[in-house]
């Protein structure tokens, strides 16, 4: 079993599962968990080529149903969504959330995909650049700003001497083989006084506790790392960065019909019995603490010695 990269202790098995996106694959993956750090990782030594093989051709669209545009469902669905919405204090990520001290600040989006975040920041007055390993995604992002092939773990050489006022790593860190290296590279990209914004699934959420590998944001084996606020803070501290803000987000969507259908399909494809329980999840989380309620966590961080 793996050792925790944060504290070095032997991790314990939490559960095993197959890949829901490749249900005909027989490989079983084991999630190792460190209770002291509240952090998990997939057990095993994965290579970049092996990880690349985990992504089916339609990965970015397999859950592309737009929950907001699909229709409200029946009256029971509408009631459940409304009750969740009434207690939802999510804060969606927008450029105005990031402190800025320049008229034209700079942004680097690591794992930029097709450039959606780059577009938002460009409209807000930023000079934008993006990094992604996918050539098709980069072709789209190139319409917005500078783009470079690479990953958080393997930065493009063209950016070796560049520094940015804001560096975004949104739902990318959990895909990394070596999160310590990835965060060290993020620190390198952030200018003194700048801000790193990192968002990951919140694996302290009740949804993950209830559903395990059947939780939408588990997404094993594409997700290799499993963070909570505690482990994300510790990871950034070890990388020489200081957390300045913590934001939880993602609640109402957990009860949308499309989301629930996708989770039901995931559980079916991995042979997980039971499921459902949306009303039970709502009852347990509507007035729960943020770390138990929301499916994602976003932190701002800066250089440890920055004022």
Buried (B, 14 or more C-beta within 10 A) or exposed (E): EBEBBBBEEEBEEBBBBBBBBBBEEEEEBBBBBBEBBBBBBBBEEBEEEEBEEBBEEEEBEEBEBEBEEEEEBEEEBEEBBEBBEEBBEBEEBEBEBBBBEEEEBBBBBBBBBBBEBBBBBBEBEBBBBBBBBBEEBBEBBBEBBBBBEBBBBBBBEEBEEBBBBBBBBBBBBBBBBBBBBBBBBBBBBBBEEBBBBBBBBBBBBBBBEBBBBBBBBBBBBBBBBBBBBBBBBBBBBBBBBBBEBBBBBBBBBBBBBBBBBBBBBBBBBBEBEEBEBBEEBBEBBBEBEBBBBBBBBBBBBBBEEBE
